[in-house]
Amino acid sequence: MSSGKDEQKLFGFHRNILFLGLVSLFTDVSSEMIYPPLPIFLTSVLGVGTTFVGLIEGVAEATASFFNLFSGWTSDRWGRRKAIICGWILYSCVYFGFAWVQSSQMVWVLFAVYGLTG
């Protein structure tokens, strides 16, 4: 007879760990796929300047740096699991939002929210 713990393992990993890793992999792959064409989209379709492209990346990095100060506190207060799930939901919403970007203001907002997940 095998124990219940052995039945939940796939490829030697606990089922939840394996699926969490796969979700993380696909999320990272999707984010890396959007970054190369994004500056071309911003300059050619939205008509923004190259300075703007650099500034929005700076906004995302600044937001990430600022809110990283509070991420540990949030994790302690809400619990690590809830904090991770909220981060992934925000992250997914940002990349889903790129499909409807029609103005530079929307890009600012999306990159600021993206910084919250970083």
Buried (B, 14 or more C-beta within 10 A) or exposed (E): EEEEEEEEEEEEEEEEEBEBEEEEEEBEEEBEEEEEEBBEBBBEEBEBEEEBBEBBBEBBBEBBEEBEEEBEEBBEEEEEEEBBEBBBEBBBEBBEBBEEBEEBEBBBBBBBBBBBBB
